[in-house]
C-alpha cells in the first residue's frame, strides 16, 4: 500500500485539537530548555533559590566549624584565654594554640622556670587555689619523709617541682577555660575587665603566704628553743666535740 499523507489529529481519536498549553519547565530542565519569556522568569527564580541554598549551606558549615573549634560554641577562644592570663601573655601563646583543638581541655607540656623554683608561690600567684593546697599537702608529707628517708623526701620535692614546671601552664589554661565557661553560663557575655578579674594574678596571695610562712617558722623555732631551754637534759643527748 502506497503511503498517503494523513491529516494530523490531536486529542480524541479522529478529532483535530489544539496543542497543549506550554507550561514552565521545572527542575533541571529550567536551565536546559529553549529560552522563552516564561522560561527566563523560571530560570531567574530558580537561580535565586539555588544561590540562597548555597549561601545557607556555607553559613551552616562555617558555624559548625566554629562550634567544633570552641569559638562559637561557648565563646571561649584563644583571645579570651590570652586576656585571662593578664600578664606575661607571650609565655602562654604556644600552649593556648596547642590546646585550642581540644577546646582547652587536654593538657600539653610547656616549661616555666618560676613554677620550678617557687612552685607553691607560683600556683598562688596564678590563683590556682586547689592545686596550691594539694602541693602544700604533698610538700608537707615530703618534709616529714626527709626525717627518716631523706632521699625519698628530696625525690618527692624534686618530682613535684618538675611536674609543676612542665604542666603548670596547661593546667592554668584548662582551669581558666573551665572558670570562664561557668561565669559565662551565669553572667552571659563577659567583657575584658570581668575576664581579667576572673583570671589574672594575685600578688596579695603570695605576700600573705610569705608572711604566714615566716610567722609559722619563727613560732616553730621559738617553741623548739623554749622546749630545749626548759629541758636542759636534752643537751646531753648530743655528743660534744
C-alpha positions as CSV (number, residue, x, y, z in Angstrom):
1,X,0.0,0.0,0.0
2,X,1.4,3.3,-1.0
3,X,2.0,5.9,1.6
4,X,-0.6,8.7,1.8
5,X,-0.5,11.8,3.8
6,X,-2.9,11.9,6.6
7,X,-4.1,15.0,8.5
8,X,-2.6,15.3,12.0
9,X,-5.0,14.7,14.8
10,X,-4.8,15.6,18.4
11,X,-6.9,14.9,21.5
12,X,-9.6,12.4,20.9
13,X,-9.4,9.9,18.1
14,X,-10.2,11.3,14.8
15,X,-10.8,14.9,16.1
16,X,-8.3,17.6,15.5
17,X,-7.4,19.5,18.6
18,X,-5.1,22.3,19.6
19,X,-1.6,21.8,21.0
20,X,-1.5,21.6,24.8
21,X,-0.6,24.9,26.5
22,X,3.1,25.2,27.3
23,X,4.0,25.1,31.0
24,X,7.1,26.5,32.5
25,X,9.8,23.9,32.7
26,X,10.7,22.6,36.1
27,X,13.7,21.0,37.8
28,X,16.9,20.8,35.8
29,X,15.0,21.4,32.6
30,X,14.6,25.0,33.6
31,X,18.3,25.5,32.9
32,X,18.4,23.5,29.7
33,X,15.1,24.1,27.9
34,X,14.7,26.6,25.0
35,X,14.6,30.2,26.1
36,X,11.1,31.8,26.2
37,X,9.7,34.6,28.4
38,X,8.3,32.1,30.9
39,X,11.4,30.0,30.9
40,X,13.5,33.1,31.6
41,X,11.4,34.0,34.5
42,X,11.6,30.5,35.9
43,X,15.3,30.5,35.3
44,X,15.8,33.6,37.3
45,X,13.6,32.3,40.1
46,X,15.4,29.0,40.4
47,X,18.8,30.7,40.2
48,X,17.9,32.9,43.1
49,X,16.8,29.8,45.1
50,X,20.0,28.0,44.2
51,X,22.1,30.9,45.3
52,X,20.2,31.1,48.6
53,X,20.6,27.4,49.2
54,X,24.4,27.6,48.6
55,X,24.7,30.7,50.9
56,X,22.8,28.9,53.7
57,X,25.0,25.8,53.3
58,X,28.2,27.8,53.5
59,X,26.9,29.7,56.6
60,X,25.9,26.5,58.3
61,X,29.2,24.9,57.6
62,X,31.0,27.9,59.0
63,X,29.0,27.9,62.2
64,X,29.6,24.1,62.6
65,X,33.3,24.6,62.1
66,X,33.4,27.4,64.7
67,X,31.5,25.2,67.2
68,X,34.0,22.4,66.6
69,X,36.9,24.6,67.4
70,X,35.4,26.1,70.5
71,X,34.9,29.6,69.1
72,X,31.2,29.9,68.6
73,X,30.1,27.1,70.8
74,X,30.8,28.7,74.2
75,X,32.6,31.9,73.2
76,X,35.9,30.8,74.8
77,X,38.7,31.2,72.2
78,X,42.4,32.0,72.1
79,X,41.9,35.7,72.6
80,X,39.7,35.1,75.6
81,X,42.3,32.9,77.2
82,X,45.1,35.4,76.5
83,X,43.0,38.0,78.3
84,X,42.6,35.6,81.1
85,X,46.3,35.3,81.7
86,X,46.6,39.1,82.1
87,X,50.4,39.2,82.5
88,X,53.3,37.5,80.6
89,X,50.9,36.6,77.8
90,X,53.7,35.8,75.4
91,X,54.7,32.9,77.5
92,X,51.3,31.2,77.1
93,X,50.6,31.8,73.4
94,X,52.1,28.4,72.3
95,X,50.3,26.4,74.9
96,X,47.0,28.1,74.2
97,X,47.3,27.4,70.4
98,X,48.1,23.7,71.1
99,X,45.1,23.4,73.4
100,X,42.7,25.1,71.1
101,X,41.8,21.9,69.1
102,X,40.6,20.2,72.2
103,X,38.6,23.3,73.4
104,X,41.3,23.9,76.0
105,X,40.5,20.7,77.9
106,X,43.6,18.5,77.1
107,X,46.9,19.2,78.7
108,X,50.2,19.8,77.0
109,X,53.8,20.4,78.0
110,X,55.3,23.8,78.5
111,X,58.2,24.7,80.7
112,X,58.1,27.7,83.1
113,X,61.0,28.5,85.4
114,X,59.0,30.3,88.1
115,X,57.0,27.1,88.7
116,X,60.1,25.1,89.0
117,X,61.9,27.2,91.6
118,X,58.9,28.5,93.5
119,X,56.0,26.1,92.6
120,X,53.8,26.8,95.6
121,X,54.0,30.6,95.3
122,X,53.6,30.4,91.5
123,X,50.3,28.5,92.0
124,X,49.1,31.1,94.4
125,X,50.2,33.9,92.0
126,X,48.1,32.4,89.2
127,X,45.1,31.9,91.5
128,X,45.2,28.1,91.3
129,X,44.0,27.6,94.8
130,X,43.1,23.8,94.7
131,X,46.5,23.0,93.1
132,X,48.3,25.1,95.7
133,X,46.6,23.3,98.5
134,X,47.4,19.9,97.1
135,X,51.0,20.9,96.5
136,X,51.2,22.1,100.2
137,X,49.9,18.8,101.4
138,X,52.3,16.8,99.3
139,X,55.2,19.0,100.3
140,X,54.4,18.6,104.0
141,X,54.5,14.8,103.5
142,X,57.8,15.1,101.7
143,X,59.3,17.2,104.5
144,X,58.3,14.6,107.1
145,X,59.7,11.9,104.9
146,X,63.1,13.6,105.0
147,X,63.5,12.8,108.7
148,X,63.6,9.1,108.2
149,X,64.3,8.8,104.4
150,X,66.0,11.9,103.1
151,X,66.4,10.6,99.6
152,X,62.7,9.8,99.3
153,X,61.7,13.2,100.7
154,X,64.0,15.1,98.3
155,X,62.9,13.0,95.4
156,X,59.2,13.8,96.1
157,X,60.0,17.6,96.2
158,X,62.1,17.5,93.0
159,X,59.4,15.5,91.2
160,X,56.7,17.9,92.3
161,X,58.7,20.9,91.1
162,X,59.4,19.4,87.7
163,X,55.8,18.4,87.2
164,X,54.6,21.8,88.1
165,X,57.1,23.4,85.8
166,X,56.1,21.2,82.9
167,X,52.3,21.0,83.3
168,X,51.7,24.3,85.1
169,X,50.8,26.3,82.0
170,X,48.3,23.9,80.6
171,X,46.7,23.3,84.0
172,X,46.3,27.1,84.3
173,X,44.7,27.4,80.9
174,X,42.4,24.4,81.4
175,X,41.3,25.8,84.7
176,X,40.8,29.2,83.1
177,X,38.6,27.8,80.4
178,X,36.5,26.0,82.9
179,X,36.1,29.1,85.1
180,X,35.2,31.3,82.1
181,X,32.6,28.8,80.9
182,X,31.0,28.7,84.3
183,X,31.0,32.5,84.5
184,X,29.6,32.9,81.0
185,X,26.8,30.5,81.9
186,X,25.8,32.7,84.8
187,X,26.5,36.2,83.6
188,X,26.2,35.8,79.8
189,X,28.7,37.8,77.8
190,X,32.0,38.6,79.6
191,X,33.9,41.8,79.0
192,X,37.6,42.2,79.2
193,X,37.5,43.6,82.7
194,X,35.5,40.7,84.0
195,X,37.8,38.2,82.3
196,X,40.8,39.9,83.9
197,X,39.2,39.7,87.3
198,X,38.4,36.1,87.0
199,X,41.9,35.3,85.8
200,X,45.0,37.3,86.1
201,X,47.3,37.1,89.0
202,X,47.2,37.7,92.8
203,X,50.3,39.3,94.3
204,X,48.4,39.6,97.6
205,X,48.1,35.9,98.0
206,X,51.9,35.5,97.6
207,X,52.6,38.2,100.1
208,X,50.2,36.7,102.6
209,X,51.7,33.3,102.1
210,X,55.2,34.6,102.7
211,X,54.1,36.4,105.9
212,X,52.3,33.4,107.2
213,X,55.3,31.2,106.4
214,X,57.8,33.4,108.2
215,X,55.5,33.8,111.2
216,X,55.0,30.0,111.4
217,X,58.7,29.4,111.1
218,X,59.5,31.8,113.9
219,X,56.8,30.3,116.1
220,X,58.2,26.8,115.5
221,X,61.8,27.9,116.1
222,X,60.7,29.8,119.3
223,X,58.8,26.7,120.5
224,X,61.8,24.4,120.0
225,X,64.2,26.8,121.7
226,X,61.8,27.2,124.6
227,X,61.3,23.5,125.0
228,X,65.0,22.8,124.9
229,X,65.7,25.5,127.4
230,X,63.1,24.1,129.7
231,X,64.7,20.7,129.5
232,X,68.5,21.1,129.7
233,X,68.9,17.3,130.0
234,X,68.2,17.1,126.3
235,X,71.5,18.8,125.6
236,X,73.3,15.8,127.0
237,X,71.8,13.7,124.3
238,X,74.0,15.4,121.7
239,X,77.7,14.4,121.7
240,X,80.1,17.1,122.5
241,X,83.3,17.6,120.4
